[in-house]
Amino acid sequence: MKEKKELRCLMHEVRDLLIDVEKTHRYSMSKIYGLHNRVFEKNETPQSCASCLIRKVRDLSDWYNSAKDKYAEMPVENEMQEG
């Protein structure tokens, strides 16, 4: 299990990425794969296919929402607003 400080940092980074993707509809291949690899402890090579990037963002969103619920005692300021 990741340390709380590392987990909190990852949660912030993932939240910021999700907000950016939601606002701009731009998918940064390096940011998405970098965070996805850190969160899921993988070493996947970035792929530029749109469906792959969308799937990685969806995985990150699911992880973020799960982590936010599981670690509610670790507040993440300015939570992503729904919808």
Secondary structure, DSSP 8 states (H G I E B T S, - for coil): ---HHHHHHHHHHHHHHHHHHHHH----HHHHHHHHHHHHT--------HHHHHHHHHHHHHHHHHHHHHTTTS--SS-----
